[in-house]
């Protein structure tokens, strides 16, 4: 049965998604046979994450508030930051 969970906090939605994607026999939720990959959630200060992303040569960072509900479009709950040091 389908269930809408957009009003739940981000961390709850990620937990639910990880459970849905998990392979049988307890294998890691990130290794999915269907090709869907749940990205790693990193909790760090913005400054530390920015430095790390710069060292990795990433294009940018998307930051989301853990307790935020899902809302389509741009909101105050998430922020995209370009990495100029590429």
N, CA, C and O atoms as a MOPAC input file, in Angstrom:
PM7 MOZYME 1SCF
protein

 N      0.83600 1    -1.17000 1     0.00000 1
 C      0.00000 1     0.00000 1     0.00000 1
 C      0.88900 1     1.24400 1     0.00000 1
 O      1.81700 1     1.34100 1     0.80300 1
 N      0.61500 1     2.18600 1    -0.88600 1
 C      1.38900 1     3.42200 1    -0.98200 1
 C      1.13000 1     4.30400 1     0.22900 1
 O      0.02600 1     4.33900 1     0.77200 1
 N      2.16200 1     5.00600 1     0.63400 1
 C      2.04700 1     5.89700 1     1.78100 1
 C      2.85300 1     7.15400 1     1.50500 1
 O      4.00400 1     7.06400 1     1.07800 1
 N      2.28600 1     8.29500 1     1.73400 1
 C      2.99300 1     9.55200 1     1.56600 1
 C      3.76400 1     9.86000 1     2.84200 1
 O      3.19400 1     9.85800 1     3.93300 1
 N      5.03900 1    10.12100 1     2.70800 1
 C      5.84300 1    10.41600 1     3.90100 1
 C      6.56800 1    11.75400 1     3.76700 1
 O      7.52000 1    12.02000 1     4.50100 1
 N      6.12100 1    12.59900 1     2.82800 1
 C      6.76800 1    13.88200 1     2.60100 1
 C      6.75400 1    14.81800 1     3.79000 1
 O      7.61800 1    15.68900 1     3.89700 1
 N      5.79200 1    14.65800 1     4.68500 1
 C      5.72200 1    15.52100 1     5.85400 1
 C      6.62800 1    15.07400 1     6.99500 1
 O      6.78100 1    15.78100 1     7.99100 1
 N      7.22600 1    13.89400 1     6.84300 1
 C      8.12300 1    13.38300 1     7.89100 1
 C      9.49400 1    14.04100 1     7.78000 1
 O      9.86400 1    14.50300 1     6.70100 1
 N     10.25500 1    14.09400 1     8.87200 1
 C     11.60400 1    14.67300 1     8.83500 1
 C     12.52000 1    13.89800 1     7.88200 1
 O     12.32800 1    12.70300 1     7.65700 1
 N     13.50200 1    14.58300 1     7.33500 1
 C     14.44900 1    13.98800 1     6.38600 1
 C     15.05500 1    12.70100 1     6.91100 1
 O     15.09500 1    11.70600 1     6.18800 1
 N     15.52700 1    12.69200 1     8.15100 1
 C     16.19900 1    11.49100 1     8.66300 1
 C     15.24300 1    10.29600 1     8.70000 1
 O     15.67800 1     9.16400 1     8.48500 1
 N     13.96200 1    10.51900 1     8.96500 1
 C     12.97800 1     9.43100 1     8.95900 1
 C     12.72700 1     8.92100 1     7.54300 1
 O     12.58200 1     7.71700 1     7.33000 1
 N     12.67600 1     9.83600 1     6.57600 1
 C     12.47500 1     9.43000 1     5.18400 1
 C     13.66700 1     8.64000 1     4.67000 1
 O     13.49500 1     7.66600 1     3.93800 1
 N     14.89200 1     9.05400 1     5.05200 1
 C     16.10100 1     8.32400 1     4.64200 1
 C     16.10600 1     6.91700 1     5.23900 1
 O     16.46800 1     5.96000 1     4.55400 1
 N     15.71300 1     6.78100 1     6.49400 1
 C     15.67000 1     5.47200 1     7.14400 1
 C     14.67400 1     4.56900 1     6.43300 1
 O     14.96500 1     3.40100 1     6.17700 1
 N     13.51400 1     5.09900 1     6.11600 1
 C     12.47900 1     4.33500 1     5.41200 1
 C     12.99000 1     3.89800 1     4.03700 1
 O     12.80400 1     2.74700 1     3.64300 1
 N     13.63200 1     4.81300 1     3.30900 1
 C     14.14700 1     4.49100 1     1.98600 1
 C     15.23500 1     3.41200 1     2.07000 1
 O     15.26200 1     2.49000 1     1.25600 1
 N     16.11600 1     3.53100 1     3.04500 1
 C     17.16800 1     2.52000 1     3.22100 1
 C     16.55900 1     1.14200 1     3.44700 1
 O     17.04500 1     0.15300 1     2.89900 1
 N     15.51100 1     1.07100 1     4.23900 1
 C     14.83200 1    -0.20800 1     4.48700 1
 C     14.21600 1    -0.77300 1     3.20800 1
 O     14.29300 1    -1.97500 1     2.95300 1
 N     13.60500 1     0.10100 1     2.40600 1
 C     12.97900 1    -0.34100 1     1.15700 1
 C     14.00600 1    -0.86100 1     0.15000 1
 O     13.72200 1    -1.77800 1    -0.62200 1
 N     15.18900 1    -0.27200 1     0.16700 1
 C     16.21700 1    -0.62900 1    -0.81000 1
 C     17.12600 1    -1.76400 1    -0.35600 1
 O     17.89400 1    -2.29400 1    -1.15900 1
 N     17.05500 1    -2.13900 1     0.89000 1
 C     17.96700 1    -3.14200 1     1.44700 1
 C     17.83000 1    -4.48200 1     0.73900 1
 O     16.72600 1    -4.95400 1     0.46500 1
 N     18.98100 1    -5.08100 1     0.45200 1
 C     18.99500 1    -6.42500 1    -0.12800 1
 C     18.65500 1    -7.42900 1     0.95800 1
 O     18.85100 1    -7.14800 1     2.14000 1
 N     18.15000 1    -8.59100 1     0.57700 1
 C     17.90200 1    -9.65000 1     1.56900 1
 C     19.20400 1   -10.06900 1     2.25100 1
 O     20.28900 1    -9.81400 1     1.73000 1
 N     19.09900 1   -10.69200 1     3.38100 1
 C     20.21700 1   -11.23000 1     4.15600 1
 C     21.11000 1   -10.14100 1     4.73800 1
 O     22.29600 1   -10.38000 1     4.97000 1
 N     20.56300 1    -8.94500 1     4.98000 1
 C     21.26300 1    -7.90900 1     5.72400 1
 C     22.38900 1    -7.19700 1     5.01500 1
 O     23.18500 1    -6.53300 1     5.67900 1
 N     22.50000 1    -7.29700 1     3.70000 1
 C     23.57300 1    -6.58300 1     3.00100 1
 C     23.31600 1    -5.08600 1     3.06800 1
 O     22.18500 1    -4.65000 1     3.28200 1
 N     24.37100 1    -4.30200 1     2.88300 1
 C     24.28000 1    -2.84300 1     3.03000 1
 C     23.23400 1    -2.24500 1     2.10500 1
 O     23.13100 1    -2.63000 1     0.94000 1
 N     22.46000 1    -1.30300 1     2.62700 1
 C     21.39500 1    -0.65800 1     1.85500 1
 C     21.96300 1     0.14600 1     0.68800 1
 O     21.25400 1     0.41000 1    -0.28300 1
 N     23.23400 1     0.53800 1     0.77400 1
 C     23.83000 1     1.34500 1    -0.29100 1
 C     24.17200 1     0.51600 1    -1.52900 1
 O     24.34000 1     1.08600 1    -2.60700 1
 N     24.28000 1    -0.79100 1    -1.41400 1
 C     24.61800 1    -1.65200 1    -2.55200 1
 C     23.34200 1    -2.29000 1    -3.08000 1
 O     22.89900 1    -3.32300 1    -2.57800 1
 N     22.77000 1    -1.68400 1    -4.07100 1
 C     21.44700 1    -2.09100 1    -4.53700 1
 C     21.54400 1    -2.72200 1    -5.92100 1
 O     22.15200 1    -2.14900 1    -6.82600 1
 N     20.95000 1    -3.89100 1    -6.08600 1
 C     20.97300 1    -4.59800 1    -7.36600 1
 C     20.25100 1    -3.80700 1    -8.45000 1
 O     20.60800 1    -3.91400 1    -9.62400 1
 N     19.25100 1    -3.02000 1    -8.08900 1
 C     18.45900 1    -2.28500 1    -9.07100 1
 C     19.19400 1    -1.07800 1    -9.63100 1
 O     18.71000 1    -0.45700 1   -10.57700 1
 N     20.33500 1    -0.73300 1    -9.08400 1
 C     21.08000 1     0.42700 1    -9.54400 1
 C     20.76200 1     1.69500 1    -8.77500 1
 O     21.38600 1     2.72900 1    -9.01700 1
 N     19.81900 1     1.64400 1    -7.86600 1
 C     19.50000 1     2.80700 1    -7.03100 1
 C     20.48400 1     2.83800 1    -5.87600 1
 O     20.67900 1     1.83100 1    -5.19500 1
 N     21.10600 1     3.99000 1    -5.65200 1
 C     22.08000 1     4.12200 1    -4.58200 1
 C     21.63800 1     5.23700 1    -3.63900 1
 O     21.36500 1     6.35600 1    -4.07300 1
 N     21.57200 1     4.93200 1    -2.38400 1
 C     21.24600 1     5.92800 1    -1.36800 1
 C     22.54500 1     6.61000 1    -0.97700 1
 O     23.44300 1     5.96500 1    -0.43800 1
 N     22.65600 1     7.89700 1    -1.24000 1
 C     23.89500 1     8.61700 1    -0.94900 1
 C     24.14500 1     8.66300 1     0.55400 1
 O     23.21700 1     8.59100 1     1.36100 1
 N     25.39600 1     8.78100 1     0.90000 1
 C     25.79300 1     8.84500 1     2.30200 1
 C     25.36100 1    10.18600 1     2.89600 1
 O     25.52100 1    11.23000 1     2.26400 1
 N     24.82800 1    10.15300 1     4.08300 1
 C     24.48600 1    11.38600 1     4.79200 1
 C     25.66500 1    11.72600 1     5.69500 1
 O     26.11500 1    10.88300 1     6.47200 1
 N     26.15800 1    12.93300 1     5.59900 1
 C     27.30700 1    13.35900 1     6.39700 1
 C     26.86700 1    14.51200 1     7.27900 1
 O     26.38000 1    15.53300 1     6.79200 1
 N     27.04200 1    14.34200 1     8.57000 1
 C     26.74100 1    15.42900 1     9.50100 1
 C     28.06200 1    16.07100 1     9.89700 1
 O     28.86900 1    15.46200 1    10.60000 1
 N     28.28100 1    17.29800 1     9.44700 1
 C     29.52500 1    18.01500 1     9.73400 1
 C     29.23900 1    19.50900 1     9.67500 1
 O     28.19300 1    19.94200 1     9.19000 1
 N     30.18800 1    20.28300 1    10.18000 1
 C     30.03100 1    21.73400 1    10.08100 1
 C     30.14400 1    22.11900 1     8.61500 1
 O     30.82300 1    21.44300 1     7.84300 1
 N     29.48700 1    23.19400 1     8.23000 1
 C     29.53800 1    23.65100 1     6.85100 1
 C     30.95800 1    23.93800 1     6.39600 1
 O     31.32800 1    23.60500 1     5.27000 1
 N     31.74900 1    24.54700 1     7.25200 1
 C     33.13300 1    24.89300 1     6.90800 1
 C     33.96300 1    23.64200 1     6.65400 1
 O     34.70500 1    23.58100 1     5.67400 1
 N     33.84500 1    22.64100 1     7.53000 1
 C     34.60000 1    21.39200 1     7.36600 1
 C     34.16100 1    20.67000 1     6.09900 1
 O     34.99900 1    20.15100 1     5.36000 1
 N     32.86700 1    20.63200 1     5.84200 1
 C     32.35400 1    19.95600 1     4.65300 1
 C     32.81900 1    20.66500 1     3.39000 1
 O     33.16200 1    20.01000 1     2.40600 1
 N     32.83700 1    21.98100 1     3.40400 1
 C     33.27900 1    22.76100 1     2.25200 1
 C     34.74500 1    22.45700 1     1.93700 1
 O     35.09700 1    22.22800 1     0.78000 1
 N     35.60100 1    22.45600 1     2.96600 1
 C     37.03300 1    22.15200 1     2.76700 1
 C     37.21300 1    20.75100 1     2.19400 1
 O     38.00400 1    20.54500 1     1.27400 1
 N     36.47700 1    19.79400 1     2.74100 1
 C     36.57900 1    18.41200 1     2.28300 1
 C     36.11400 1    18.28600 1     0.82200 1
 O     36.76300 1    17.61500 1     0.02000 1
 N     34.99900 1    18.92800 1     0.48600 1
 C     34.48100 1    18.88900 1    -0.88100 1
 C     35.47500 1    19.52700 1    -1.84600 1
 O     35.63200 1    19.06400 1    -2.97600 1
 N     36.13700 1    20.57400 1    -1.40700 1
 C     37.14200 1    21.25200 1    -2.23300 1
 C     38.32100 1    20.30200 1    -2.49500 1
 O     38.78900 1    20.18900 1    -3.62800 1
 N     38.79300 1    19.62800 1    -1.45400 1
 C     39.90700 1    18.66600 1    -1.61100 1
 C     39.52400 1    17.52900 1    -2.55400 1
 O     40.37000 1    17.01600 1    -3.28700 1
 N     38.25400 1    17.13400 1    -2.53700 1
 C     37.78600 1    16.04500 1    -3.39700 1
 C     37.51100 1    16.50500 1    -4.82800 1
 O     37.28800 1    15.68000 1    -5.71400 1
 N     37.52700 1    17.81100 1    -5.05100 1
 C     37.25900 1    18.34300 1    -6.37900 1
 C     35.79500 1    18.28000 1    -6.77900 1
 O     35.46700 1    18.21200 1    -7.96400 1
 N     34.92000 1    18.30400 1    -5.78200 1
 C     33.48600 1    18.22900 1    -6.06600 1
 C     32.98000 1    19.53200 1    -6.67500 1
 O     33.56500 1    20.59700 1    -6.47600 1
 N     31.89500 1    19.42800 1    -7.41200 1
 C     31.27300 1    20.58700 1    -8.03700 1
 C     30.53000 1    21.44600 1    -7.02500 1
 O     30.48700 1    22.66900 1    -7.15500 1
 N     29.94000 1    20.80100 1    -6.00800 1
 C     29.18700 1    21.54700 1    -5.01700 1
 C     28.65300 1    20.64800 1    -3.91500 1
 O     28.90300 1    19.44300 1    -3.89800 1
 N     27.91900 1    21.25400 1    -3.00300 1
 C     27.34500 1    20.56600 1    -1.84700 1
 C     25.87000 1    20.93800 1    -1.77400 1
 O     25.49600 1    22.08600 1    -2.01600 1
 N     25.04400 1    19.96700 1    -1.44000 1
 C     23.64000 1    20.25100 1    -1.13900 1
 C     23.45400 1    19.95500 1     0.33800 1
 O     23.69100 1    18.83200 1     0.78300 1
 N     23.03700 1    20.94500 1     1.09100 1
 C     22.82100 1    20.80900 1     2.53300 1
 C     21.33400 1    20.83900 1     2.81500 1
 O     20.59800 1    21.65300 1     2.25700 1
 N     20.89900 1    19.93900 1     3.68900 1
 C     19.48000 1    19.88000 1     4.05700 1
 C     19.35300 1    19.81500 1     5.56800 1
 O     20.19300 1    19.22100 1     6.24400 1
 N     18.31800 1    20.41600 1     6.08600 1
 C     18.03400 1    20.33500 1     7.51700 1
 C     17.45700 1    18.95900 1     7.82400 1
 O     16.51000 1    18.52600 1     7.16700 1
 N     18.01900 1    18.26700 1     8.81600 1
 C     17.59700 1    16.90700 1     9.14500 1
 C     16.12600 1    16.79800 1     9.50600 1
 O     15.48200 1    15.80600 1     9.16300 1
 N     15.59600 1    17.76800 1    10.17300 1
 C     14.20700 1    17.70000 1    10.61000 1
 C     13.21100 1    18.24800 1     9.60800 1
 O     12.02600 1    18.37300 1     9.91600 1
 N     13.68300 1    18.58000 1     8.39700 1
 C     12.80100 1    19.24300 1     7.43500 1
 C     11.87400 1    18.27900 1     6.70600 1
 O     12.24800 1    17.14000 1     6.42500 1
 N     10.66000 1    18.73900 1     6.39900 1
 C      9.74200 1    17.93700 1     5.59500 1
 C     10.14900 1    18.05300 1     4.12600 1
 O     10.94600 1    18.92100 1     3.77100 1
 N      9.61100 1    17.19000 1     3.28000 1
 C      9.85600 1    17.31200 1     1.84200 1
 C      8.95200 1    18.40200 1     1.29800 1
 O      7.74300 1    18.39400 1     1.52900 1
 N      9.54300 1    19.33600 1     0.57600 1
 C      8.79600 1    20.38900 1    -0.10700 1
 C      9.43400 1    20.54100 1    -1.48000 1
 O     10.64400 1    20.74900 1    -1.57100 1
 N      8.65200 1    20.44200 1    -2.54600 1
 C      9.23900 1    20.57500 1    -3.88300 1
 C      9.65700 1    22.01900 1    -4.12000 1
 O      9.07100 1    22.94900 1    -3.56500 1
 N     10.66200 1    22.18900 1    -4.94000 1
 C     11.16500 1    23.52700 1    -5.25000 1
 C     12.15900 1    24.00900 1    -4.20100 1
 O     12.48700 1    23.29000 1    -3.25800 1
 N     12.61900 1    25.21000 1    -4.38100 1
 C     13.59700 1    25.79000 1    -3.44000 1
 C     12.89100 1    26.25100 1    -2.16800 1
 O     11.84300 1    26.89500 1    -2.20800 1
 N     13.50200 1    25.89800 1    -1.04000 1
 C     12.95000 1    26.30600 1     0.24900 1
 C     14.10100 1    26.68500 1     1.17200 1
 O     15.26900 1    26.54200 1     0.80900 1
 N     13.77500 1    27.15800 1     2.34300 1
 C     14.80800 1    27.49900 1     3.32700 1
 C     15.38100 1    26.25800 1     4.00100 1
 O     16.33700 1    26.36400 1     4.76900 1
 N     14.81100 1    25.08100 1     3.72800 1
 C     15.26000 1    23.84500 1     4.36200 1
 C     16.48800 1    23.22400 1     3.70200 1
 O     17.13000 1    22.35400 1     4.29000 1
 N     16.82000 1    23.65900 1     2.49400 1
 C     18.00400 1    23.12500 1     1.84100 1
 C     18.73000 1    24.22800 1     1.09200 1
 O     18.15100 1    25.25100 1     0.72700 1
 N     20.02900 1    23.98700 1     0.87400 1
 C     20.84800 1    24.99400 1     0.22000 1
 C     21.87800 1    24.29800 1    -0.65400 1
 O     22.50000 1    23.32800 1    -0.22200 1
 N     22.06600 1    24.77900 1    -1.87300 1
 C     23.09600 1    24.27700 1    -2.77000 1
 C     24.22700 1    25.29600 1    -2.79600 1
 O     23.97800 1    26.49300 1    -2.93900 1
 N     25.46600 1    24.83600 1    -2.66000 1
 C     26.62700 1    25.71700 1    -2.62600 1
 C     27.62900 1    25.22600 1    -3.66700 1
 O     28.03700 1    24.06500 1    -3.63600 1
 N     28.02300 1    26.09800 1    -4.58100 1
 C     29.04400 1    25.76800 1    -5.58600 1
 C     30.42300 1    25.79100 1    -4.92500 1
 O     30.66800 1    26.55800 1    -3.99400 1
 N     31.31700 1    24.93800 1    -5.42400 1
 C     32.69500 1    24.88800 1    -4.91800 1
 C     33.58300 1    25.59000 1    -5.94300 1
 O     33.85100 1    25.01800 1    -7.00000 1
 N     34.05100 1    26.81600 1    -5.66500 1
 C     34.82300 1    27.57600 1    -6.64200 1
 C     36.28500 1    27.12800 1    -6.79100 1
 O     36.97500 1    27.59100 1    -7.69900 1
 N     36.76200 1    26.24500 1    -5.92300 1
 C     38.18300 1    25.86800 1    -5.95100 1
 C     38.49200 1    24.75100 1    -6.93700 1
 O     39.59500 1    24.20500 1    -6.91700 1
 N     37.54900 1    24.40100 1    -7.79500 1
 C     37.76500 1    23.32200 1    -8.77900 1
 C     38.73400 1    23.73400 1    -9.84800 1
 O     39.02800 1    22.95100 1   -10.75100 1

